[in-house]
Every structure is written in C-alpha cells, then in structure tokens.
C-alpha cells in the first residue's frame, strides 16, 4: 500500500518561480528520498535525507524532513522548463527494505 | 555511481504469450531486488521483493503464478509475465540496493509492456 501522500498532486508555475512539494508518510522511516520521473521514463534520484537529518541542499534543491510530523518538503528554486516532470518521495524502514512511494506531484514549468 | 540495467526497455506481445524482463546490477551485488509496476499517471506500486537463492515475496494482490520472479545470482533478477493480457500492459521497473548499504536505491530504466 502507498506509504506517502504528496501534495499538491499537480503544480503549474512560471519559469523562474520556486516550486514546493510536500510529502507525508505514516510509519517510522530509515531515510526519505526524492525522485524525478519524466513522462514514460525511469526514475532519477534527486536527494536522500536520513531520519536524523532535518535539511539538505543539492544545487537548486532543498529538502526538509520533520520526523515529528512525518513530513518532508522538496523546494526547487528558480525553476526551469526542464524541471517539468513528476516528483515522488519514497521511504524505507531499513537499507534492505523496499522503497514505498508516494502518489507524486506533477510539476509543469511554463516558459 | 551504481547502475542497474533493465532489459528490454519496451516490448509488445500478443495476449496469451509470456514476456521476460531482466534486471541486472552492473557494479555491485544485490541480495535483494524489487519489482514495481506503474500505470499511466500513477505512482510506483511494489509488486514483489526478489531474494537471491530463495522465493520471492509478493505484495498482497499480486499473483505469484502470473508474475514469476527468479533471482538466480547476486546480479540478476528476472520477472516473467505469464499468459499476458491487455490489462498487464504497464511500466515495470526494477530496483536494487547495494547489500547492507544505507544509500539510495538504484532503478532500472523501466520496461514498457504493451499486450495486444
């Protein structure tokens, strides 16, 4: 069953604006990861944040994790048309357990 | 970085035939691999956990006799869709993690299966 819920389900913004996507999960986690998927393609790993971390940056990406609220957010700054994709959060309970994916957010960046 | 190779990337088959999808970890060993299915505009749903040298563990609602999984070595898992029907048309993705490593999971490129 799905672990996470992302919101919004769909987001449309202008190029240059920031995009924020949120993810909530239900059980305790080992770490949380964000992935991007272009239409009909495989997954691209964006960033991993461990359960004992609160914030992580990678280029234009900023991820936060609040384990007390069982939620995470992904911020993409200065968005580009090439950022148009679906974004998924995924969690696991240990290094050998499968990732469980949220429903995803479809981001459209309009040039 | 670690690479997981999935083959084929797309396949079209006739109803009633079987299709085999391969998932290989190219530069690391994986005692466990995972198979997901994704329908259009939906998220990835875990189908089964493939265990090297033992039986796969299937998620509730996934027919083990229809989706045969074989994990014969530490670098290869296969998913065979048997007696395929049009409703089996989907995007199938495998995933592997470096054994015991607390790192990201690596995903294959996915296989687009169309059953006609």
Interface residues (C-beta under 8 A of the other chain):
Chain A: X2 X30 X31 X33 X35 X40 X41 X42 X43 X45 X48 X50 X88 X90 X92 X95 X96 X98 X99 X100 X101 X102 X103 X104 X106
Chain B: X6 X31 X32 X34 X36 X41 X42 X43 X44 X45 X46 X49 X91 X93 X95 X97 X99 X100 X101 X102 X103 X104 X105 X106 X107 X108 X109 X110 X112
